[in-house]
């Protein structure tokens, strides 16, 4: 019975929020350690999106208390023998208890498995049995309890490859801007803090520290084996967005600026070279349109296509791909923003993108405007318009506020992504050949 298994968790993201472990780590645990997830029969979509997974909290808790314990302790056998040898030597000279205490608390402390952050800034780390290991209090409260729309605030893993598990936290302030990132070691000591800094000026205006975290992705990889985080920060009130890439030591690996908010991002290794690139989505305010882009994780001092001199010190044209998505007639009728608010790379390399139009919530409750499936070159091969959009579009068409119905011609026009045309900006680099989606545009056809 389902009540004997606890609450059901639907999808990798909900399981990630519950456990505090990034989705990619959970997927690796499923492959290597039989992490207890299930798949719905017949849930593999024709579009190529991976089968939907789910899990039960009782089974997850039991696995975390047993299967995970010791799995990522990360201390090699040689290192353990050496440490035990040191402890034994200390015991021989009369410091046995002191040596064991040193080994237990400093050389091999209990490893955090989960971590939670409350509104008052109190971070609590727990071990595999659920026992509290330590607390840490952050300044700047009150904090939001989640990143809109779905991101967990804490991530636990061996982020700097030292054999011990660290806690990475995103601090999203409730009443003010100035969000920041922090990382603590296995014993609860603060390792590093990161706050983004802007260029000297942006379109003639100086940028300070009013940044809001919008999206976080953990468990990316560089070619040298380092783990990386990608975090989207948005700046108020001038509205640029920036993507920062950090390694496990908090060092800035790469940074990219977009002339509009960045709402979501994900890792994808498009050329299968062992180093992840970053696909992102948001809005370009200069073009008043939703956009998607693909950048190298190590890109530096880069900005989306803008005229020369717009942001001194930043260089345009360093993207692998930057595509402008057509606006819908509904967005034009409302004179509203249309933006990419969801990006997800599926297990077979298909990029799932959803757009949202900011309209009147009393008229239209569903935030979803469109769903695209893209290849690694960010060219769409499928489009779906949700039922709620079609109904509202038809109503406005009958009222004369929209001049064209939802038909194949409209679908085809919305599938034509464009490259931005900006004077003085050279062409973008095409992505290298690599992982491709299993479906083609011809094989799937157009949504009608």
Secondary structure, DSSP 8 states (H G I E B T S, - for coil): -GGGG-SEEEHHHHHHHHHT--HHHHHHHHHHH----EE-TT---TT-----EEEEHHHHHHHHHHTSTTTT----HHHHHHHHHHHHHHIIIIIHHHHHHHIIIIIS-----EEEE-TTSEEEEE-TTS-EEEEEE-SS--B-SSBTTTB-SEEEE-TTSSSS-EEEEEE-BSSS---EEEEE-TTS-EEEEE-----S-BTTB---S-EEEEEEEEEEE-TTS-EEEEEEEEETTT--EEEEEEETT--EEEEEEESS-EEEEEEE-TT-SS--EEEEEEEETTTTEEEEEEEETT--SEESS--TTSSTT-EE---SEEEE----HHHHHHT--EEEEEEEE-TTS-EEEEEEE---TTT------EEEEE-TT--EEEEE--HHHHHHHHHHHHTTSSSS-SSHHHHHHHT--EE---TT--------S----S--HHHH----
